[in-house]
């Protein structure tokens, strides 16, 4: 398909996945070029400034590359500008994320961290991650195209332009409390309302990620791309100020489709699924079970309304991710047709030469390859267990060398998911567990000798090797090291279709303040409602029941809404 050469440029300061934005702009029928030098600003008719990671590193990169002053001049020129996430936060005066680092200062208001208090004695999960609504302040605006009342956009951030509670009935004399005249939409996360998009004159910016927000986000991008630059002039201060109003929290529970990907006997990458990690057929040819092609299935799940897609390369521990061109190609092609967050796992670690013992590529470099291919997050499995062991050996401190620390420092905690693969170790008493965290298992999960107590032992290498680390120890260490999310599997539940392991999930949820994804054991739509009711996790993941068409994603979401849970509806392919 031929694309319009529209003078659209992307300001890329060098952090995170920008391929998804390029793909989204291309999907809307436009070319997009990259600003790499100060001279490129003169060529631009429209600029999009995306960003993930830290406020400080984004501003430092702009300044180091000599792009700050040309950007200021562009913003003042009247030509259209769109900022995304850090691209929006850069317009503000400062951020609590990096004290002492100044922003562009167009909006004289600080970016601050979400509080840990969710109200009524509850603790808030941070980052704010998932699909939430954006309520316009003073009626529909040309850039904000909703898909109707049920529209949601994808957020992932720990810092925001949080509105003081006293400003909900602010007078004109109190406008110093607000970025007066800039507020376009508001969003609430639990007990805090923040500014989710800003607009004045030629400048528009969003805290959420339109390029990862399905059809609603693509429509919003299209409205920016289609606007006539001649209609804009230099921004002028407003003469009236809309009052900030209370808006409800519409954060949805996420439903994630997981694709276990490996090479089959013919050398092709396929989506497979096994019982207890055995992915070969039990009868006949004994070949690797083939449930479909990764890119095709991921596109199908996107259109069915999956809130995220996770690819797990389940054979990567045998070789180098950097040499796995086929898996990188899968991620790249999927990002061209899937406009929700993509997570990739398998082999995220330092790569070491078997002969010399020297590191040939760091975990950061491995993750960067996935991000450049279109991934938004990486999932770390075995290496997280090794990192936790080193954490405790080092006096409950990291030394900066773990894969978690390397990646989160550059790309932010939200880019690092810890994939936990534990198995139950049944005990007759707490003392028998030798200091490991013990829980009472569910009635359906009682041990072979009637045991009602168990601790959860972490494993590595795809569940093939057990370590003397329990789940509580692992997740506490990984959060301290900089992880932003926990994907909690259970080897005992995998393939059983008997429901999620509530006891395990409660243990994890009670000991971390980052989002938790439930995995392993889903067999029917009711299991998703049950796990959200029993454990309050933020997301639930399934694989086989979706691949075999035993359960539809749309049916899961209908069941959630029927039981009072916020849930994003099926996406509309554009």
Secondary structure, DSSP 8 states (H G I E B T S, - for coil): ---B---EEEE--S-S--HHHHHHHHHTTB--EEE-SGGGGGG-SEEEE---S-HHHHHHHHHHTT-HHHHHHHHHTT-EEEEETHHHHTTEEEEGGGTT-B---SEEEEEEE--SEEETTEE--SSEEEEE--EESSS--TT---SSTT--EEEEESEE-B--GGGGG--GGGGGGTTTTTEEEEEEETTEEEEEEEEETTEEEESSBGGGSHHHHHHHHHHHHHS-GGG-------SS-------------EEEEEEEEEE-TTS-EEEE--BTTB-B-SSTT--B-----HHHHHHHHHHHT-SEEEEEETTGGGS-GGG-HHHHHHHHHHTTT--SEEEEES--S-EE-TTT--EEE-HHHHHHHHHHHT-SEEEE-HHHHHHHHHHHHTTS---S-SHHHHHHHHH-GGGEEEEEEEEEEEESSSGGGTT--EEE--GGG--TTS--EEEEEEEETTTTEEEEEEHHHHHHHHHHHT--EEEEEETTTTTT-S---HHHHHHHHTT-SSEEEE-S---SHHHHHHHHHHH--SEEEESHHHHTTSS-HHHHHHHHHHTT----------
